[in-house]
Amino acid sequence: MNKVYNSADEALNDITDGATLMLGGFGLCGIPENSIATLVKKQIKNLTCISNNAGVDNFGLGQLLHTHQVKKMMSSYVGENAEFERQLLSGELEVDLIPQGTLATRIQMAGMGIPAFYTPAGYGTEIANGKEVKEFNGKMYLMEHALHADFAIVKAWKGDTMGNLVFRKATRNFSTSMAKAGTITIAEVEHIVQPGELDPDQIHVAGVYVHRIFEGKDYEKRIERRTTAIN
């Protein structure tokens, strides 16, 4: 099976309107820049996007919000995006805010084949509305379902032609779990190498989880908030 694609255009060719996408990244760290730009260019609409955050205005997932291509966001933090706030308050965007640990675990459970789990996070808040509640050892827990996606899109530092991925430091964030939770997983990488060139002990995502891989280009790697001094 050939997993290598020549471009983001080719790798994302069958994503259609109404798809559910997982997109790796934390803030602007480790986001799949080439893939997001391609989704904007293709004008794919009514997307449900599962991501820790919604980027910033006009970068990252903020680009898709700017062009009104996102129907629903499932995220844990969205405070850096004024357009997100505007669409939420105006009723243009459906939003499911999820505690960050719960979001991470729901993605992990999907990759592990576990359909649901119990967590104390959110009990007694609006998060609990409509969810099953159960008591364990005198403490109340909510049942949360695993999160799956039609496509999981992640960005890694290196990948080989078999789809094995290596991330640099904090850029792995949600991506290593998301890569296991998509029906189809697409990885964009800075460098594609041949099998055997990656140290097996350094591989963060095994190629068995990755269906498509392409080498990206022109990464900006913006910093969300640059801090140069502490007063």
C-alpha positions as CSV (number, residue, x, y, z in Angstrom):
1,M,0.0,0.0,0.0
2,N,1.4,3.4,-1.0
3,K,0.9,5.9,1.8
4,V,3.0,8.7,0.3
5,Y,1.1,11.5,-1.4
6,N,2.6,14.3,-3.4
7,S,0.7,17.2,-1.8
8,A,-2.0,18.2,0.7
9,D,-4.3,18.5,-2.3
10,E,-3.9,14.8,-3.1
11,A,-3.9,13.6,0.5
12,L,-7.2,15.5,1.4
13,N,-8.9,14.9,-2.0
14,D,-11.9,12.9,-0.6
15,I,-12.8,15.1,2.4
16,T,-16.3,16.4,1.6
17,D,-18.8,18.8,3.1
18,G,-20.1,17.7,6.5
19,A,-17.1,15.6,7.5
20,T,-15.9,15.3,11.1
21,L,-12.2,16.2,11.4
22,M,-9.7,15.9,14.2
23,L,-6.9,18.4,13.9
24,G,-3.7,18.1,16.0
25,G,-2.1,21.1,17.7
26,F,-2.1,23.0,21.0
27,G,-2.5,26.7,20.4
28,L,-0.5,27.2,17.3
29,C,2.1,24.5,18.3
30,G,2.2,21.5,16.0
31,I,-0.8,22.5,13.8
32,P,-1.2,20.9,10.3
33,E,-0.7,24.3,8.5
34,N,-0.6,22.8,4.9
35,S,-3.8,20.8,5.5
36,I,-5.7,23.7,7.0
37,A,-4.7,25.9,4.1
38,T,-5.9,23.2,1.6
39,L,-9.3,22.9,3.4
40,V,-9.7,26.6,3.0
41,K,-8.8,26.5,-0.6
42,K,-11.1,23.6,-1.3
43,Q,-14.0,25.5,0.4
44,I,-15.2,22.4,2.1
45,K,-18.1,23.4,4.4
46,N,-20.2,22.3,7.3
47,L,-17.2,20.7,9.0
48,T,-17.2,19.4,12.6
49,C,-13.8,20.1,13.9
50,I,-12.4,18.4,17.0
51,S,-9.3,20.3,18.3
52,N,-8.0,21.6,21.6
53,N,-8.6,25.1,20.4
54,A,-9.7,27.1,17.4
55,G,-6.5,28.8,16.4
56,V,-6.3,32.5,16.3
57,D,-8.0,35.1,14.1
58,N,-6.9,34.3,10.5
59,F,-4.4,31.6,11.3
60,G,-4.8,27.9,12.1
61,L,-8.4,26.9,12.4
62,G,-9.2,30.6,12.6
63,Q,-8.9,30.6,8.8
64,L,-11.7,28.1,8.5
65,L,-13.9,30.1,10.9
66,H,-13.2,33.3,8.9
67,T,-14.5,31.6,5.8
68,H,-17.5,30.1,7.6
69,Q,-16.5,26.5,6.8
70,V,-17.0,25.2,10.3
71,K,-20.4,24.1,11.5
72,K,-19.4,22.8,14.9
73,M,-16.3,23.1,17.1
74,M,-15.5,20.6,19.8
75,S,-12.7,22.1,21.9
76,S,-11.5,22.8,25.4
77,Y,-10.1,26.4,25.0
78,V,-11.1,29.0,22.5
79,G,-10.1,32.3,24.1
80,E,-7.7,33.6,21.5
81,N,-10.1,33.9,18.7
82,A,-12.4,36.9,18.4
83,E,-14.2,35.6,15.4
84,F,-15.0,32.4,17.2
85,E,-16.5,34.4,20.0
86,R,-18.6,36.4,17.6
87,Q,-19.9,33.4,15.8
88,L,-20.7,31.6,19.1
89,L,-22.6,34.6,20.5
90,S,-24.5,35.2,17.2
91,G,-25.6,31.5,17.0
92,E,-23.7,31.0,13.7
93,L,-21.5,28.3,15.3
94,E,-22.4,25.2,17.3
95,V,-19.9,24.7,20.1
96,D,-19.2,21.8,22.5
97,L,-16.8,23.0,25.2
98,I,-15.1,20.0,26.8
99,P,-12.8,19.9,29.8
100,Q,-9.3,19.5,28.4
101,G,-8.5,16.2,30.3
102,T,-11.9,14.8,29.2
103,L,-11.3,15.8,25.6
104,A,-7.8,14.1,25.6
105,T,-9.3,11.0,27.2
106,R,-12.2,10.7,24.8
107,I,-9.8,10.8,21.9
108,Q,-7.5,8.2,23.6
109,M,-10.4,5.9,24.3
110,A,-11.4,5.9,20.6
111,G,-7.9,4.8,19.7
112,M,-8.1,2.1,22.3
113,G,-11.5,0.8,21.2
114,I,-13.1,1.7,24.5
115,P,-16.6,3.2,23.8
116,A,-17.1,5.1,27.0
117,F,-15.6,5.9,30.5
118,Y,-16.5,7.7,33.7
119,T,-14.9,10.9,34.9
120,P,-15.6,13.3,37.8
121,A,-14.8,16.3,35.6
122,G,-17.8,18.4,34.9
123,Y,-20.2,16.9,37.5
124,G,-22.5,19.5,38.9
125,T,-22.0,21.9,36.0
126,E,-23.6,22.4,32.6
127,I,-21.2,19.8,31.2
128,A,-23.3,17.2,32.9
129,N,-26.6,18.0,31.2
130,G,-28.1,15.0,29.6
131,K,-25.2,12.7,30.6
132,E,-25.4,9.5,32.7
133,V,-24.2,10.0,36.2
134,K,-23.0,7.1,38.4
135,E,-21.6,6.9,41.9
136,F,-18.3,5.1,42.7
137,N,-16.9,5.0,46.2
138,G,-19.1,7.9,47.3
139,K,-18.1,10.2,44.4
140,M,-20.2,11.1,41.4
141,Y,-19.0,10.6,37.9
142,L,-20.2,11.4,34.4
143,M,-20.2,8.9,31.5
144,E,-18.3,10.3,28.5
145,H,-18.3,8.7,25.1
146,A,-15.1,8.1,23.0
147,L,-14.6,10.6,20.2
148,H,-14.1,9.4,16.6
149,A,-13.5,11.3,13.4
150,D,-13.9,10.6,9.7
151,F,-10.4,12.0,9.2
152,A,-7.6,12.7,11.8
153,I,-5.1,15.3,10.5
154,V,-1.8,15.7,12.3
155,K,1.6,17.3,11.7
156,A,4.9,15.6,12.6
157,W,8.5,16.5,12.3
158,K,9.6,13.3,10.4
159,G,7.8,10.4,8.9
160,D,8.9,7.4,6.8
161,T,7.1,6.1,3.8
162,M,5.4,3.5,6.0
163,G,3.8,6.2,8.0
164,N,5.9,5.9,11.2
165,L,6.0,9.4,12.8
166,V,8.4,11.4,15.1
167,F,7.3,14.6,16.7
168,R,9.5,17.3,18.1
169,K,9.0,18.0,21.8
170,A,5.7,19.7,22.7
171,T,4.4,19.4,19.1
172,R,3.1,15.9,19.7
173,N,0.4,17.3,22.1
174,F,-3.0,15.8,21.0
175,S,-1.7,14.5,17.7
176,T,-0.4,11.1,18.9
177,S,-3.8,10.2,20.3
178,M,-5.7,11.7,17.3
179,A,-3.7,9.7,14.9
180,K,-5.3,6.5,16.4
181,A,-8.8,7.8,16.5
182,G,-9.6,8.7,12.8
183,T,-11.1,6.4,10.3
184,I,-8.5,7.8,8.0
185,T,-5.4,9.4,9.4
186,I,-3.4,11.9,7.3
187,A,0.0,13.1,8.4
188,E,1.9,16.0,7.0
189,V,5.6,16.0,7.9
190,E,8.5,18.3,7.5
191,H,10.7,15.5,6.2
192,I,9.9,12.1,4.6
193,V,12.6,9.4,5.0
194,Q,13.0,5.8,4.0
195,P,12.1,2.9,6.3
196,G,14.9,2.1,8.7
197,E,16.1,5.8,8.9
198,L,14.1,6.5,12.1
199,D,15.2,5.1,15.4
200,P,12.5,2.6,16.4
201,D,12.8,3.8,20.1
202,Q,12.0,7.4,19.0
203,I,8.9,6.7,17.0
204,H,5.8,8.3,18.6
205,V,3.1,6.9,16.3
206,A,3.4,3.6,14.5
207,G,2.8,3.5,10.8
208,V,-0.1,1.0,11.3
209,Y,-2.3,4.0,12.4
210,V,-1.3,6.3,9.4
211,H,-3.0,5.9,6.1
212,R,-1.6,8.9,4.2
213,I,1.5,11.0,4.5
214,F,2.9,13.9,2.6
215,E,5.8,16.3,3.0
216,G,4.6,19.9,3.8
217,K,6.3,23.1,3.0
218,D,6.6,26.8,3.9
219,Y,5.8,26.4,7.6
220,E,5.3,29.6,9.5
221,K,5.3,28.0,13.0
222,R,3.8,31.1,14.5
223,I,4.1,31.7,18.3
224,E,0.7,32.5,19.8
225,R,2.1,34.8,22.6
226,R,5.8,35.6,22.5
227,T,7.3,36.3,25.9
228,T,10.7,37.8,26.0
229,A,10.9,39.1,29.5
230,I,9.1,38.6,32.9
231,N,8.5,41.6,35.1
